[in-house]
Amino acid sequence: MSEPLPIGSKAPAFKAQASDGRTYALGDLLKSGPVALVFYPGNNTPG
């Protein structure tokens, strides 16, 4: 597991698959305006 980014730093470029099956790239989303990234580490994990 990598270290978290410091608060206020820019997110690195990445692509991720959403629950609708589509793959989203952060750079593409930012072309439309600000993006809020929310991570829920407990989802789909054991325990």
N, CA, C and O atoms as CSV, one atom per row, in Angstrom:
chain,resi,resn,atom,element,x,y,z
A,1,MET,N,N,0.852,-1.178,0.000
A,1,MET,CA,C,0.000,0.000,0.000
A,1,MET,C,C,0.891,1.232,0.000
A,1,MET,O,O,1.863,1.303,0.752
A,2,SER,N,N,0.561,2.198,-0.840
A,2,SER,CA,C,1.372,3.405,-0.927
A,2,SER,C,C,0.952,4.417,0.139
A,2,SER,O,O,-0.127,4.328,0.724
A,3,GLU,N,N,1.828,5.362,0.363
A,3,GLU,CA,C,1.557,6.418,1.346
A,3,GLU,C,C,0.515,7.390,0.788
A,3,GLU,O,O,0.498,7.641,-0.417
A,4,PRO,N,N,-0.346,7.935,1.634
A,4,PRO,CA,C,-1.328,8.915,1.155
A,4,PRO,C,C,-0.642,10.211,0.746
A,4,PRO,O,O,0.442,10.538,1.229
A,5,LEU,N,N,-1.287,10.931,-0.143
A,5,LEU,CA,C,-0.785,12.236,-0.562
A,5,LEU,C,C,-1.049,13.250,0.539
A,5,LEU,O,O,-2.034,13.135,1.268
A,6,PRO,N,N,-0.177,14.238,0.662
A,6,PRO,CA,C,-0.438,15.298,1.643
A,6,PRO,C,C,-1.717,16.061,1.284
A,6,PRO,O,O,-2.061,16.189,0.109
A,7,ILE,N,N,-2.401,16.552,2.281
A,7,ILE,CA,C,-3.621,17.332,2.065
A,7,ILE,C,C,-3.297,18.529,1.183
A,7,ILE,O,O,-2.312,19.231,1.410
A,8,GLY,N,N,-4.133,18.756,0.174
A,8,GLY,CA,C,-3.967,19.887,-0.722
A,8,GLY,C,C,-3.133,19.597,-1.953
A,8,GLY,O,O,-3.028,20.446,-2.838
A,9,SER,N,N,-2.529,18.401,-2.030
A,9,SER,CA,C,-1.720,18.081,-3.209
A,9,SER,C,C,-2.618,17.642,-4.356
A,9,SER,O,O,-3.765,17.248,-4.144
A,10,LYS,N,N,-2.088,17.713,-5.570
A,10,LYS,CA,C,-2.848,17.316,-6.748
A,10,LYS,C,C,-2.849,15.796,-6.886
A,10,LYS,O,O,-1.844,15.138,-6.614
A,11,ALA,N,N,-3.964,15.257,-7.303
A,11,ALA,CA,C,-4.064,13.812,-7.533
A,11,ALA,C,C,-3.272,13.447,-8.785
A,11,ALA,O,O,-3.275,14.203,-9.756
A,12,PRO,N,N,-2.599,12.306,-8.777
A,12,PRO,CA,C,-1.890,11.882,-9.982
A,12,PRO,C,C,-2.886,11.443,-11.056
A,12,PRO,O,O,-4.025,11.090,-10.750
A,13,ALA,N,N,-2.450,11.467,-12.302
A,13,ALA,CA,C,-3.312,11.009,-13.394
A,13,ALA,C,C,-3.600,9.521,-13.201
A,13,ALA,O,O,-2.690,8.744,-12.913
A,14,PHE,N,N,-4.856,9.127,-13.360
A,14,PHE,CA,C,-5.201,7.710,-13.246
A,14,PHE,C,C,-6.480,7.421,-14.004
A,14,PHE,O,O,-7.230,8.333,-14.354
A,15,LYS,N,N,-6.720,6.153,-14.251
A,15,LYS,CA,C,-7.962,5.662,-14.838
A,15,LYS,C,C,-8.536,4.643,-13.861
A,15,LYS,O,O,-7.797,3.915,-13.199
A,16,ALA,N,N,-9.859,4.602,-13.780
A,16,ALA,CA,C,-10.511,3.653,-12.881
A,16,ALA,C,C,-11.821,3.190,-13.487
A,16,ALA,O,O,-12.510,3.950,-14.169
A,17,GLN,N,N,-12.157,1.935,-13.232
A,17,GLN,CA,C,-13.413,1.395,-13.718
A,17,GLN,C,C,-14.487,1.653,-12.671
A,17,GLN,O,O,-14.289,1.397,-11.483
A,18,ALA,N,N,-15.622,2.159,-13.124
A,18,ALA,CA,C,-16.740,2.465,-12.237
A,18,ALA,C,C,-17.704,1.281,-12.185
A,18,ALA,O,O,-17.575,0.321,-12.945
A,19,SER,N,N,-18.654,1.369,-11.288
A,19,SER,CA,C,-19.618,0.280,-11.124
A,19,SER,C,C,-20.517,0.109,-12.344
A,19,SER,O,O,-21.173,-0.922,-12.492
A,20,ASP,N,N,-20.551,1.123,-13.224
A,20,ASP,CA,C,-21.351,0.995,-14.444
A,20,ASP,C,C,-20.568,0.300,-15.566
A,20,ASP,O,O,-21.073,0.140,-16.677
A,21,GLY,N,N,-19.326,-0.110,-15.261
A,21,GLY,CA,C,-18.505,-0.815,-16.229
A,21,GLY,C,C,-17.652,0.087,-17.105
A,21,GLY,O,O,-16.771,-0.398,-17.815
A,22,ARG,N,N,-17.899,1.386,-17.067
A,22,ARG,CA,C,-17.116,2.328,-17.871
A,22,ARG,C,C,-15.809,2.661,-17.160
A,22,ARG,O,O,-15.732,2.629,-15.932
A,23,THR,N,N,-14.780,2.982,-17.947
A,23,THR,CA,C,-13.504,3.418,-17.397
A,23,THR,C,C,-13.420,4.927,-17.524
A,23,THR,O,O,-13.661,5.487,-18.593
A,24,TYR,N,N,-13.079,5.573,-16.431
A,24,TYR,CA,C,-12.983,7.026,-16.385
A,24,TYR,C,C,-11.541,7.429,-16.134
A,24,TYR,O,O,-10.855,6.832,-15.304
A,25,ALA,N,N,-11.081,8.453,-16.858
A,25,ALA,CA,C,-9.748,9.011,-16.661
A,25,ALA,C,C,-9.895,10.363,-15.980
A,25,ALA,O,O,-10.720,11.180,-16.391
A,26,LEU,N,N,-9.110,10.601,-14.954
A,26,LEU,CA,C,-9.201,11.864,-14.226
A,26,LEU,C,C,-9.000,13.049,-15.151
A,26,LEU,O,O,-9.732,14.035,-15.059
A,27,GLY,N,N,-8.027,12.971,-16.037
A,27,GLY,CA,C,-7.756,14.078,-16.961
A,27,GLY,C,C,-8.945,14.418,-17.829
A,27,GLY,O,O,-9.199,15.592,-18.101
A,28,ASP,N,N,-9.684,13.403,-18.273
A,28,ASP,CA,C,-10.873,13.653,-19.092
A,28,ASP,C,C,-11.968,14.327,-18.283
A,28,ASP,O,O,-12.642,15.227,-18.784
A,29,LEU,N,N,-12.151,13.908,-17.049
A,29,LEU,CA,C,-13.182,14.497,-16.198
A,29,LEU,C,C,-12.868,15.954,-15.859
A,29,LEU,O,O,-13.771,16.787,-15.777
A,30,LEU,N,N,-11.583,16.255,-15.664
A,30,LEU,CA,C,-11.180,17.620,-15.316
A,30,LEU,C,C,-11.429,18.610,-16.446
A,30,LEU,O,O,-11.497,19.814,-16.197
A,31,LYS,N,N,-11.566,18.140,-17.671
A,31,LYS,CA,C,-11.849,19.032,-18.797
A,31,LYS,C,C,-13.215,19.692,-18.656
A,31,LYS,O,O,-13.457,20.755,-19.226
A,32,SER,N,N,-14.112,19.057,-17.891
A,32,SER,CA,C,-15.455,19.591,-17.689
A,32,SER,C,C,-15.568,20.479,-16.457
A,32,SER,O,O,-16.601,21.116,-16.250
A,33,GLY,N,N,-14.529,20.533,-15.641
A,33,GLY,CA,C,-14.567,21.350,-14.433
A,33,GLY,C,C,-13.997,20.600,-13.250
A,33,GLY,O,O,-13.418,19.526,-13.411
A,34,PRO,N,N,-14.157,21.164,-12.050
A,34,PRO,CA,C,-13.622,20.533,-10.838
A,34,PRO,C,C,-14.209,19.142,-10.606
A,34,PRO,O,O,-15.341,18.852,-10.991
A,35,VAL,N,N,-13.410,18.296,-9.968
A,35,VAL,CA,C,-13.817,16.918,-9.677
A,35,VAL,C,C,-13.587,16.650,-8.196
A,35,VAL,O,O,-12.535,17.001,-7.663
A,36,ALA,N,N,-14.545,16.042,-7.532
A,36,ALA,CA,C,-14.386,15.611,-6.139
A,36,ALA,C,C,-14.103,14.111,-6.142
A,36,ALA,O,O,-14.890,13.327,-6.673
A,37,LEU,N,N,-12.985,13.716,-5.554
A,37,LEU,CA,C,-12.635,12.299,-5.463
A,37,LEU,C,C,-12.979,11.801,-4.070
A,37,LEU,O,O,-12.559,12.387,-3.072
A,38,VAL,N,N,-13.738,10.727,-4.006
A,38,VAL,CA,C,-14.134,10.151,-2.733
A,38,VAL,C,C,-13.754,8.685,-2.759
A,38,VAL,O,O,-14.138,7.955,-3.672
A,39,PHE,N,N,-13.006,8.255,-1.765
A,39,PHE,CA,C,-12.590,6.863,-1.663
A,39,PHE,C,C,-13.185,6.257,-0.410
A,39,PHE,O,O,-13.107,6.835,0.674
A,40,TYR,N,N,-13.772,5.100,-0.566
A,40,TYR,CA,C,-14.378,4.395,0.552
A,40,TYR,C,C,-13.658,3.061,0.679
A,40,TYR,O,O,-14.039,2.094,0.019
A,41,PRO,N,N,-12.616,2.986,1.520
A,41,PRO,CA,C,-11.791,1.784,1.570
A,41,PRO,C,C,-12.504,0.546,2.111
A,41,PRO,O,O,-12.041,-0.570,1.873
A,42,GLY,N,N,-13.601,0.705,2.821
A,42,GLY,CA,C,-14.283,-0.451,3.391
A,42,GLY,C,C,-15.187,-1.175,2.406
A,42,GLY,O,O,-15.630,-2.289,2.686
A,43,ASN,N,N,-15.466,-0.575,1.273
A,43,ASN,CA,C,-16.382,-1.171,0.309
A,43,ASN,C,C,-15.739,-2.374,-0.390
A,43,ASN,O,O,-14.606,-2.289,-0.863
A,44,ASN,N,N,-16.456,-3.475,-0.450
A,44,ASN,CA,C,-15.996,-4.697,-1.105
A,44,ASN,C,C,-14.706,-5.246,-0.513
A,44,ASN,O,O,-13.922,-5.867,-1.231
A,45,THR,N,N,-14.470,-5.035,0.760
A,45,THR,CA,C,-13.309,-5.610,1.411
A,45,THR,C,C,-13.777,-6.499,2.557
A,45,THR,O,O,-14.810,-6.231,3.170
A,46,PRO,N,N,-13.023,-7.553,2.847
A,46,PRO,CA,C,-13.435,-8.430,3.944
A,46,PRO,C,C,-13.338,-7.716,5.296
A,46,PRO,O,O,-12.531,-6.803,5.472
A,47,GLY,N,N,-14.138,-8.130,6.208
A,47,GLY,CA,C,-14.048,-7.611,7.552
A,47,GLY,C,C,-15.055,-6.591,7.821
A,47,GLY,O,O,-15.107,-6.052,8.927
